[in-house]
Amino acid sequence: MDFKSRYAYSLNTSVDAIDGNIYVVGGETTFFPFTKTSKVEIYDPKTDTWDKGTDLRNARAYHVSEVVDGKIYIIGGVDDCPPVIMLPTDEVFDTGLSVSSQGKLSNTWENLKAK
């Protein structure tokens, strides 16, 4: 699916590079009023195309992310502004480059569980 990315007009996303693709996650679509998004888009620089990814469970902006073992971890973020309301959940997504503990690839975001 080739489409023009809305991220050219988005703020406060997180961006991660995995296996030659760039994942752009969440962010704001407008600043006034504050409008967060759960959208995920994947850019393939080899083909210069964008593809839609699996949406986050929780729309968020001002979050951070990191890739570990083929999984994207999303930490923190803002749920609303103003007033600033911090999200109490973190999420993880298996990009397909690792296998879950059940031996199956995940295609959904999952909430991280505190231990």
N, C-alpha and C positions, 0 to 999 in steps of 0.2 A: 504494500500500500504506500504509494508515494503522495505526499501532501506537503504543503507549506507549513512549517512549524510556527506555532503561536509564540514560541519562546523568544522570537525576535522582539516581542513586545511584553516580556514578562520580567518580574523582579524577584530577587531573593530565592532563587532555585538552588538546588544542589546539583553538582555535575560530577560524574564518575566515568572513567574510561575502563572498559572491560573487553578484552579479546578484540581490540580494534574498533569497537563501537563506543559511542558516547551516550550515556544515559543522563537525561535532564529530568529532574524529579521535583514536583510540587512548585511552590512559589506563589506569587501574587499576580493576578491578571490586571488588577487596577489598584492604585494606591489610595485614591479618594473616590468612592468609599473603599476601605480595605476589603479585597475579595481574594481569598486564598483558593488554591486548586489542589486536587488530588491527581492531576494528570501526570503521566510519565511518557516521555518521548525518547526515541532512540535514533541517533544519527549515525549513518554509515558513511564515513568520509571516502571510502573507496568508490562508492557508487553515487555519492552526493545526494543521498535520499534520506528522508525521515520516515519512521514507522511509529505507530502507536504502541505503547507498552501497556502493561497491566496497571490500572489506577491504584494508588495508595488506599488503605482502609480509611485513613483520616486525612482530609485536606489540611495542608500546613505550609507555612512559609517561615523564613528565618531559622531553618533547621540545618544540621550538619549531616554529612554522610561519609562513609568509608566502605571500601570493598575489602572483604576478607574471605579467602577460599571461594571466590566466585559468587559471593552473596553481598548484596548491597544492604548496609545497615543505616537506617535513618534514625537520628537521635534528636529529641527535643523539637522545638519549633513553637510557633505562635498560632493559637486558634482564633483569636480575635484581637482587634486593635482599633481605636482605643476603647476601653482600657486594655492593656496588654494582658491576655490570658494565655498562660503557657500550657502546652499540651502535656498531659501526664503519661502519654504512651509513646513507645518507640516501636519501629517496625523493621522487618528483615524480608528480603526477597531473594530467592534462589534464581540466578540468571540462567541456570542450565549447565553451568560449568562445574558444578559439584552435585553430589547425590545426597538426598536427605537421609535421615536415620532409618526411614522406612524403605529405602532403596528406590524411591521414586522422585522425579523432578517436580518441584513445586511451580505452579504458575500463578500463585496468589501471594500477596503480602500477608505476613503473619505478625501479630504483636509479640514483642519480646517479653519474656516472662522473667520477673525478678526471682533470684534464688535466695 
